[in-house]
């Protein structure tokens, strides 16, 4: 398990300073973490983006409740498996989101069969389908770019902070990297998606509110992150420090 500084006390865990020494290491749970990252990003992009929720009169995009989980997983991936494997997961999530958005746009644009496109409660089925899945290309592009850049920034900061701190204070790394990653995501997505469509003050207000919610949610999940990191380090038998990693974001 992890101690208060985010280190592990398991004697069987091997400290790794060079990622290339892990080429032949067989990980037990990496594929599951990668798949979970893709699922959360796709669902947040397609499902979460489609609804504005209201709780006690406070309105917010419903996706902010689940999308930060991808940053939690990004932190876990970087902490346990290192930057290069976290980068691979980011690319997988980006491609998954782009494919899902493209598939949704293509199917929405296909002409509906007359027998299928019937009236359901005052609206035809094609219109209802388009409302659910027919996102504007501008929003899709902004979302995919923001996810890629934000997740990459998150992994980079997490890896650098781990080396600088000697593996201490995991909570500082998870919250600090998320603050940077979500900041990059927010600064890219909202101006690209809604600049010139919403009033500037509305864009800024939504940016500030959603950013605060995402970072706050990540901070609240810190105890869960500690437990998952401790379990995975013990199960995988390694603790990776990216002292000699290739930090370019454009490699798989």
MIGU-684228 format. One record per residue (C-alpha): residue in one letter; x, y, z. Coordinates in pm, whole numbers, plus 50000, padded with zeros to 5 digits. Example, Ala and Ser with C-alpha at 12.3 -4.5 7.8 and 13.67 -1.06 7.14 Angstrom:
REM residues 2
a512304955050780;s513674989450714;
This chain:
REM residues 252
x500005000050000;x501025036649974;x502145057050271;x501205093150334;x503795104850081;x502525082749801;x505395057949826;x504955020849861;x506214999150144;x506124966049953;x509634950849935;x508724932249616;x508234964149415;x511094972649182;x511985009149124;x512385016248753;x514265046948624;x514395037248257;x511195027848073;x513065006347821;x513894981448098;x510174972848108;x509884961147747;x509624924747853;x507674930848173;x504194915648167;x501684939348322;x498514924548467;x496214954848466;x497554980348218;x495214969547937;x492204973248166;x493265008448269;x493795017947903;x490365004347805;x488705022348096;x490315055047987;x488905051047635;x485435042447762;x485265072147999;x486505096747737;x484075084147470;x481085083247705;x481855117747846;x482215131647495;x479085115747347;x476725111647644;x477875137047902;x478155165747656;x474495163047561;x472895174847883;x472995204948113;x471935193848459;x470645214248751;x471085206249120;x469625230149378;x469335256549106;x472995253149004;x473365244748632;x476375226048496;x477325202848213;x476515167448326;x479735154348174;x481865171348442;x480725144648688;x482425116948491;x485035132448262;x487455140048552;x487685102548606;x489815101248292;x492305124348467;x492265102048774;x493105072648548;x495735093748373;x497355100648710;x497245063748800;x498715053348465;x501565078348488;x502325070648853;x502335032848812;x503335026648449;x505225058248355;x504725086548108;x505225066447790;x502465041647869;x500205069747989;x500855087347656;x499745056047471;x496485056147668;x495935092947582;x496365085747212;x494005055947239;x491395077847409;x491815105347150;x491405081346857;x488425064647026;x486695098047083;x487385109346725;x486075076646582;x482945077246800;x482225113346700;x482785105546332;x480585074946348;x477825094646524;x477995122246260;x477945097445970;x474985077446103;x473075109246190;x473535122145834;x472265089945672;x468685093245540;x466235075345770;x463915047845654;x460285059845635;x459045031445852;x461575040046123;x461215077846119;x457865079346295;x456515105946525;x457325100146894;x455715125047128;x455545153746882;x458995149246727;x460135125646454;x462665099146545;x465395112946313;x465245146946481;x465425130846823;x468395110046715;x470155140946577;x469575159646903;x471295131647093;x474215123946862;x474465150846595;x477095173146754;x478385202546554;x481755195346385;x483235225846559;x482375211946903;x483695177446815;x487005191746692;x487365213946997;x486595184947230;x489065160747071;x491875186447066;x491175196847425;x491145160847549;x494445152647377;x496285183947492;x494875183447846;x495615146747907;x499145150247767;x499825180247991;x498455161048290;x500755131248228;x503815153248166;x503375173548486;x502625142148689;x505795124748566;x508025155148616;x506695161748966;x507285125549066;x510965127248973;x511395161649133;x509755150549459;x511455116449472;x508055099849472;x506765118249779;x503435135749827;x501265117949572;x498355140949650;x500345171349536;x501155154549206;x497615143049133;x495975176249215;x498765197349064;x498845178048737;x495055178748711;x494985216248773;x497355220748477;x495715194548252;x492175206348313;x493335242248266;x494735233647922;x491575214247836;x489305242747944;x491305269947769;x491165250747441;x487635236647443;x485335265447537;x486835293147317;x487075269547018;x483605254747067;x481615285447172;x483675316547099;x481585340446891;x478465319446961;x478095326847332;x478755360847483;x482315363847612;x481195367647972;x479145335547945;x482105316447802;x484355328748083;x481775320748352;x481235285248223;x484995279948192;x485605290648551;x482725270448694;x483495238148510;x487225241048580;x486585244948952;x484185215348952;x486625192548769;x489625200648988;x487525198649303;x486185164649200;x489735152249140;x490795164449485;x487825146949645;x488855114349477;x492395115649620;x491785087549874;x490545065049594;x493595073749383;x495895063949671;x494245030149707;x494275022449335;x497915033049297;x498955012149597;x497114981549469;x498504984149116;x502114989949223;x501954959249440;x500194938449173;x502544949248891;x505684948549104;x507124980948966;x507305017949049;x508325038348743;x510295071048758;x510565089048423;x514165100748455;x515065091448097;x511665092147926;x511045106647582;x508505133547662;x507435141647308;x503655137847288;x503775126246924;x504855090146978;x502965058347059;
